[in-house]
Amino acid sequence: MACFATGEGAAPARAQSLPTAAENLTPGDLDSEHLFGFAEGSDLGVPGEVELEWETSGRLGKRLGRFLAVDSGLALKMPLTGDFRLAPGVTFNASDIGEPARTTGGFNGGFLETRLRLLDRRAAPFGLTLSIVPAYGTVDGGTGMPARSFGTDVALLADRELIPGTLVAAVNLGFAFSTTQAAGLDERILGSGLEAAAALAYQVRPGLFVGAEARYARTYEGLALDRLAGQAVYLGPTLYTTLSPQAWASFTWSFQVAGRASGEPGPLDLSSFDRHQMRLRVGYNF
């Protein structure tokens, strides 16, 4: 807890210096969290200001047959101090998979995001935040079939303003593990993965950022990176815009440009990964 604001009067004084969504409308201090696409900045928001965020991710294209999946989540982000935030949320899923296509959808599960800021980029050479997200789901994201899944994502989120108020860079490093048990079966599927992402966002006018990001992902059989199953490289553009002093939106579309599935031919991994990945986020601060 050493990185939290110290002293009884420190937190209120610091909160007034932190950015809100409205501050991305004007030059100056920025809220970096959502300026990118799949990558994220280190900012957490302002203590006492709650943010409601709706996130929708689309996944399109697999090696065998028709594959279209949409994953959505609704989260309530609550900064408890200038350096610590909790965000409970619920998830939904819809998919159109197979030949002939099998369409399913509905409530999926829930999660609890925890974020702890380790370095504040306003006082350090760069910002650094630890993100831990345990989650529970009722749908297998690869097949769309009913299943019980438990997983956790752990990530380090770093960012820096290369040109203050104009050009922001982010680097994310993540590790994830999960266990999935299909309905009616005793066997559990254990998996884990690594991902590294780098992104840039440039402010073309107050409240409007355009940029690009690159991601490299590896997936493994087993909870501890036991056996490599595949790898993929994604590239894509990003867009962030403020909609009002309280609202914002971001969008990205990433394309798999390189990859390899273990034991399978072809220049891409379309067994473990998707050909296209999209993400739309909309948030409102109150």
N, C-alpha and C positions, 0 to 999 in steps of 0.2 A: 504494500500500500504506500510505499515511499514516494511514488510519483503522483499521488493525489495532492490536491491543494492543501497546504498545511496552515494551521491557525484558524480560529473560528471565523475571522473576517476575511480570509483569503479567497474563499470560493465565490462569494457574491461580487467581490471586486474584479476577479478574473473573468467571470461570466460576461460582464459588460464589454470585455475586450474581444470576445470570441465572435466568429461570424455567424450569421443566420442566412436563410435562403435569400432574404431581401438584399443582402450585401453583394450578391452576385449580379445585381442590377447596376451597380456603380463601381468605378475603379476603386481599388483599395484591397482590404482584407477579403479573402475568398474562403468559401466552404468547399473543400476539395473532394469530399467523399464521392459525389456522383458525377464529376466532370468527365469521366471516362466511360467505358462500356462494361465489359466483364471485370476489368480491373477497377480497384477502388482506392480512393485517397484515405489519408489517416485521420481526417477530422471526424468528430463525434456529434456535433451540435452543441446547443447551449443548455446548461442545466435549467430546468423549469420550463423549457419549450419542448413540447411533444410533437413528433412527426409521424404522420400516417403515410405509409408507403405501399403502393401496389406494384408488384413486379410480375411481368409475364415473359417467359422464355419459350422460344420455339425451336424445335429440332427437326431437321428435314434431311432425308436421304440415308439409306443403309444399303449394304451390299445385296441383300436378298429381299426382294419384294417392296411393297409400298410402306413407307414409314414417315409419319407425321405425328409429332407429340408436342403438346403445349402444357407447360408447367407454370402455375400462377401461385403467388403468395401475397398475403396481406399481413403487414407487420406494424406494430406500434413501437416506435423507437423513443426510449425514455432516458436521456442523459441524467444520471444521478449526481455526478460531479463533473468538473471540467475534463476528467480523464477516465471516466468509467460510465458505460452505458449498457442497459439491458433492452432487448427487443423481442418480446414474444410474438409468435405469428402462427398462422394457419396456412395450409397449402391445398391446392386443387390441381386436378390433372385431367387432360383430355387427349385421346390418341386415336389415330386412324392407321392401323397397322395390318400388313399381310395381304395375300392374294387368295381369295377375295378379301377385301378390306374388312377389318373388325373394328368397329367404332365403340369406344368406351369413354367414360368421363364422370367426374364428380369430386366429392371431398376426398382428399388424400391423407392428410396428417397434420403435424405441427412441428414447431421448432422453437428454440430459445437462443437467440444470438447474444453473446457476451463480448464486449469490446473493452480493452484496456490500453490507453495510450501510454507508450513507453517514452517517447520523445515528442515534444511539440516543435514543429518546424519554425514557429515564430521565435523560438529561443535557442534552437539547436540547428546544426547544419542541414538536417532533414527531419521530417516527421516519421514516426514509427508507431504502429498500433498492432496489438495482438488481437486476433478475432478467433473465437471458438464457438462453433454452432452445432450442438447436438440436435438430431432430428429423428422423427418417427414417421413412417409412411405405410400406406396400405396398398400401394400399386407398384409393380415392377416397372421401372422407367424404360427398360429395354424391350419389354414384350407387351406392356399394357395389361397384363394379367394380374388378378388379385394376389397379393403377397404381403407378408409382414417384413418390414425392413427397419433396421436401426443403423444410424451412421453419425459420424462426427467429422466436420471440416475444421481444420486448424490452419490459420494463415497469418503471415506477417505482411502488413500493408505499409509501404514506405512511399513518401512523396517529397517533392521539392519544387519551389517556384524558381525556375531557371531565369525567367524575366519576371520580376515581381508584378503581380496583377495581370500578367499577359500570357505567359507560357509556363505550364505546369507539367511535371513529369511524375510518373508513378511506376513503382516496381512491386509486384506481389509474388510471394512464394507460399505455396499451399501444400498441405498433406491431408488426405481424406481416407477414411476406412469405413466399411459398412458390412453388415450381414443381412442377407435376404433369404426368406423361406417362402416358397410358393405355397399357395393355399392347397391343402390336402396332401402335401408332401412332407416327409421328415427331413430330407436333406437340406442343409443350409449352404448358400453360396457366399463365400467370403471374398472380399475384394478390397483393394486399396489403390491409391494413386497419388501422383505428384503433379504439380502444375506451376509453371513460372510465367509471369506476364509482365510486359513493359508497355507503357502507354504515354502519349503526349496529348495535351489539350491546349489549343490556342484561342484566346479571346478575340474574336473578330469585331465585336462591338459589345457594349455592356450587356451582360446577361446571355450572350450567345458564344458558345465554345464549339469548335470543330477540331477533330484530331484523328488519331489512328492508334491501333494497338496490335501487338503480336503476342501469341500465347503458345507455349509448348507443354504438352500434357503426355503423361505416361500412366498406363493402367496395369495393375498386377493382380494375379490370383493370390489369395491369402491376405490376412490383415496386416502383415509386416513386410510388404513389398517382396513377396516370396518368389514369384515367377512372372516375368514380363509377358503381358498379353498383347500389348500394342502401344503405339505412340502416334501423336499427331501434332501438326503445326497449323495454327490458325492466324489469319490476317484479316483486318477489317477496319472500316471507318467508324468514327464515333461522333455523336452530336449531343450537346446539352443546351437547354434553353430555360430561362425563367419564364413562367407564365403569368405571374403576378408577384407582389411582394411576399406572398406566402407559399406559392406553388411553383413547381419546376417539373421538367420532364427530360429524360435522356433515352437515346436509342443507339443500338449498334447491330451490325450484321457481319458475322465472321464467316470466312470460307476456309475449309481445310485445303491447304495448298501442298502439304507433304505429309507422309505418314507411312506406317507399316504395321500390319497385323502379324503377330508371330505365327509362322507356319502357313501363311496364306500369300498368294501372289498379288501383284498390283502395287502401284505407287502410293496408294492411300490406305488408311485403316478405316474401312466402313463397316467393320464388325463391332468394335468397341466404341467407336466415335461416329459422329454425324458428319455429313457433308457440309451442311449449313447450320449455323446457330445464330439466333436473333434474341435480343433482349430489349424490352421496353419497360421503363420505370417512370412512375408518376408519384410525386410526393406533395404533401401539404403540411405546413407547419402551423401550429396553433398553441 
